[in-house]
Amino acid sequence: MARIWHRKNTTSVRRGLAEPLPAIRKLMNWDPFLDLDVAKVAREAEPVFTPSFDILETGGYYAFLADLPGLRQEDLEVTWTAGRITIAGAREPEALGEGADYYALERTFGRFSRSFSLPAGVCVDKTNAMLKDGVLTVLVPKDPAGRPGRIPIQDSIPLLG
């Protein structure tokens, strides 16, 4: 059962104090998306293209595989900086002509950039990348000399110089 608040004398409420219930009702009915112009936001938004990646490690290399349908080699860039491999590119929308009626627009276009950190012990100089049938394959070989090992603990360490 609802509790009803009743005041006998409304003039006894001190001036300057707000009634709490109207303020609460106003907050409860507030819609943050009411004043948002969705069409304007969609027009001004940067196109987003997020390709899917598979990353795997075998005994001899790390492999990065990305689904990039419709991209050419000129549209891609694979770089290596400070232990991070970065794969970036762009897919441009196709011009379908004036006056075309669109019934569905589900393909995504735009720029993308993905960066991945690798542990120490990789051969950056021998890294290979290949784009075939819309799949980018980047192979980063492991350096056998860079594999982890155990450091022996000694009784004393000879000082340098």
N, C-alpha and C positions, 0 to 999 in steps of 0.2 A: 504494500500500500504506500502510496506517495505521501511524503510529509509536506504539508503546506505551511508556508511561513506567513504569518499574519502579523501585521503591525497595526496597533490601534491608532497611533498618532504618527503620521508620516512627516510632520514638521519637526519632530524631535531628532531626526537624523541630522548629524552635524554636517554643515556645509563643507565641501572640499573632499569628502570621502566618497568614493565611487561605490555603487552597488556591485557586489561580486557576481551575482547571477547573470546579469546582462553581458558582462565582460566574458564570462565563461562560455555562455551561449555563442557569442561572437567568435571566440577561438575555436569552439567545436565545429562550427559551420564554415570555417575558413578553408578555402580551396586554393592551394598554391599554384595550380595550373590554370586557374580561371582567367588570369590576365596574360597568360603566355600565348604568344602568337606562334603556333606550331609551324605554320607555313613559312613564316619569316626565318625561324630557326633552321628549318630544313634547307632553305635557299642559301643561307650564309654558312652552313656547315661545310667543312672540308670533306671531300669524298674519302671514304675509308675502305681500304683493301687490306685484308689480313689473311695472308696465305697460311695454310696448315703445314707444320713441320713435323718430321720424325727425326729423332736424334738417337743414334745408337753407337755403342762402343764394342769393338771386337778386339782380339789379341793384338792386331797390328795398326789399327787406325780408329779415328772417330768419323762417323758419317752423318751428314746433314742432308735430309731429303725434303724438298718442298714442292707442293703442287702449285704450279704457276701456269695455268692454261692461258694461251694467247699471248704470252710474253716472248720476246726475242732476246738474243744475247745482248743486243744494244740497249735493251731496257733494264739490264741488271748490272749490279756492281757488287763484287765480293772483296772486302778489305780486311786487313789484319792490323790491329794496333794494340800494343800493350797487353797481350794475352787475351784479347777479345776478337772474335771473328764477327764481322757485320755483313749481313746480306740485305741489300736495299734495291729498290726498283720502283717502277710505276706501270700501271696498266691504264691506258686511255680508253674512254668510251668510244664506241663506234658511231659514226654518223649514219642515221637511218633514213634521213631525208625529211623534207618539209611536209607538214600536214599529216604525219603518221599518227595513227591512233595506237596508244600503248594500252595493253590489257594487263600486263604484268612487267615490273622492273625489279628483278631479283638479283641480277648479277651486280657485283660491286667493282668499282674502279677507284683509282687514286694511287697515291704514293704509299709505300710501306718501308719499314726498316726494322730489322730484328738483329739483336746482338746477343752473342753467347760467349760465356767465359769458359776457357779450357784450363786444365791444370798444367803445371810445368811439364816439360818433357815431350813437346811436339815438334815436328819438323815443318816449320812454316814454309821453307823454301821448296818443299816437295808436295805442297798442297795442290790438289787438282779439283777443277770444277767442270761439270758437263751439264748442258741443257738438252734433253732429248724427250720428245713427245710430251712436252709440258711439265716435265719433272726435272727440277734442278738437283743435282747430286754433287755435294762437296765432300771430298775425302781429305782428312787431315791425318797424315801418318804419325804414329808415335815414334819417339826417339828411344831406341833401346838403352842408350847411355843415360837417359833421363828417368829411368824407372826408379821407384823408391828402393832404398836399401837401409841397412842397419848401420849405425855409427857406433863403433866400439868405444867404451868408456875406459879411459886410461888412468893410471895413478898420478901422472903429471903430464903437463903439456909443455913442450919446449917453447920458450919465448922467441919471438922473431927479433932478429938483429941484435 
